């Protein structure tokens, strides 16, 4: 990505061109008296707002999804009996 630094007077005179450059991927820095003060960047639309309950009624499950698994319990008991940390 290339960078272009312009002074405020030039930025006022050529704003449309600088915006097109920013859209094309050029980093455009506006400087006053040689010191950077602003950056022209392309607009990136935000993500849509999340809505609580948007998936209600769309997702189903079968069986117990939070209960313990007998195989896991057996493995835990075996490791506890073996004295493993």
matplotlib code that plots the C-alpha trace (Angstrom):
import matplotlib.pyplot as plt

x = [0.0, 1.4, 1.2, 0.6, 1.1, -0.6, -0.9, -4.2, -4.4, -3.8, -6.3, -9.0, -8.3, -8.1, -10.5, -12.4, -9.2, -7.8, -11.0, -10.7, -7.1, -8.2, -10.9, -8.2, -6.1, -3.7, -3.1, -3.8, -2.4, -3.3, -0.6, -0.4, 3.0, 4.6, 2.9, 0.2, -3.2, -5.7, -6.1, -8.5, -9.8, -12.5, -15.8, -16.4, -20.0, -20.5, -21.9, -25.6, -26.9, -27.3, -30.8, -31.4, -33.5, -33.0, -32.4, -35.3, -37.2, -34.6, -32.2, -33.1, -31.3, -32.0, -31.1, -29.3, -26.7, -25.5, -25.5, -22.4, -21.1, -20.6, -17.3, -15.8, -16.9, -15.2, -12.0, -12.1, -12.6, -9.7, -7.3, -8.4, -7.8, -4.4, -3.3, -2.7, -2.6]
y = [0.0, 3.4, 6.5, 10.0, 13.1, 16.4, 19.7, 21.2, 23.7, 20.9, 18.7, 21.4, 21.9, 18.2, 16.5, 14.5, 13.1, 12.3, 10.4, 8.3, 7.5, 6.4, 4.2, 2.7, 1.7, 4.7, 5.9, 9.7, 11.7, 15.4, 17.5, 21.0, 22.7, 19.3, 17.5, 14.8, 15.8, 13.6, 10.5, 10.0, 6.5, 4.7, 4.0, 0.5, -0.3, -1.6, -5.0, -5.2, -4.9, -8.2, -9.0, -11.2, -14.2, -14.0, -17.8, -18.7, -21.7, -22.3, -24.5, -27.8, -30.4, -33.9, -35.5, -34.1, -31.6, -30.6, -34.0, -36.0, -38.7, -42.1, -42.7, -39.4, -40.1, -43.5, -41.9, -39.3, -42.0, -44.1, -41.2, -40.2, -43.8, -43.9, -40.8, -38.7, -34.9]
z = [0.0, -0.9, 1.2, 0.0, 2.2, 1.2, 2.9, 3.9, 1.0, -1.6, 0.2, 0.0, -3.7, -4.7, -2.2, -4.8, -6.3, -2.9, -2.0, -5.2, -4.3, -0.8, -2.3, -4.5, -1.5, -1.2, 2.4, 2.2, 5.0, 5.4, 7.0, 8.5, 8.5, 7.8, 10.7, 10.0, 11.3, 9.5, 7.3, 4.5, 4.5, 2.5, 4.2, 5.4, 6.2, 9.7, 10.6, 11.0, 14.6, 16.4, 17.5, 20.6, 19.8, 16.0, 15.9, 18.2, 16.7, 14.0, 16.0, 17.5, 19.5, 20.7, 24.0, 26.9, 25.8, 29.3, 31.1, 31.7, 29.4, 31.0, 29.1, 30.3, 33.9, 33.7, 32.4, 35.1, 37.8, 36.4, 36.4, 40.0, 41.2, 39.4, 41.3, 38.2, 38.8]

ax = plt.figure().add_subplot(projection="3d")
ax.plot(x, y, z, "-o")
ax.set_aspect("equal")
plt.show()
